[in-house]
Amino acid sequence: MKNKAFTLIENIIMLFVISIITLAILELNIQNIKINKTNNDNYGMFLIAKSICEIYISQENTITDNSYLIYLNNVEDLKYTIEECTSSLTFDNSKRLNVYLSFETINSGLNKLTVKVKNLENNKEVILSCYK
């Protein structure tokens, strides 16, 4: 009777092929994790810029022709008014985001706020403008 089992060499080759496929799948997963983290960081920066624009638009008073730099870790660090943000968030306490606020008057009835959020960990930035 003839044995129909795999030989030792065939088993080793099979394990080698399976390990190569596993490493390729693992590398894809690592790349997906990095891309996901970058997307989350970019989305967080966009939320900060959008929140600041919404705070500015909802305020009755306007700030004209001025610039500020504030420091944040995330959107929860924001205050309720632009004045609170610019007065209490101007100290760098190992924060990972720089937020530049630039106020300017376009014409007599139109004011512009440009928000630039820069991530200090990966040097990415998001710029968003709003008008009031």
LINNOR-V134761 format. One record per pair of residues at least 24 apart in sequence whose C-alpha atoms are under 8 Angstrom apart, sorted by the first residue. I is the first residue (numbers start at 0). GAP is how many residues later the second one is. D is the distance in Angstrom with one decimal. If there is no record, write none. Layout:
i,gap,d
I,GAP,D
I,GAP,D
//
This chain:
i,gap,d
41,82,7.8
41,83,7.8
41,84,7.3
43,30,7.0
43,31,7.2
44,29,7.9
44,72,6.0
44,73,7.7
44,74,7.7
44,80,7.6
44,81,6.4
45,71,7.8
45,80,6.3
45,82,7.9
46,28,6.9
47,26,7.3
47,27,5.2
47,69,7.6
48,66,5.8
48,67,7.1
48,68,6.6
48,77,7.7
48,78,7.4
48,79,6.2
49,78,7.3
50,24,7.8
51,30,7.5
51,63,7.6
52,60,7.3
52,62,7.6
52,76,7.5
52,77,6.0
54,25,7.0
54,26,6.2
54,27,6.8
55,25,7.4
55,26,6.4
55,57,8.0
56,73,7.9
56,74,7.6
56,75,6.0
61,49,7.7
62,40,6.4
63,39,5.3
63,40,5.2
63,41,5.8
63,47,7.0
64,37,7.4
64,38,5.0
64,39,4.2
64,40,6.2
65,36,6.0
65,37,5.1
65,38,6.7
66,33,7.2
66,34,5.4
66,35,4.4
66,36,6.0
67,32,5.8
67,33,5.0
67,34,6.6
68,29,6.8
68,30,5.6
68,31,4.6
68,32,6.3
69,28,6.0
69,29,5.1
69,30,6.5
69,31,7.9
70,24,5.9
70,25,7.5
70,26,5.7
70,27,4.9
70,28,6.1
71,24,6.5
71,25,5.1
71,26,6.6
71,27,7.4
72,24,5.8
95,24,5.3
95,25,6.5
//
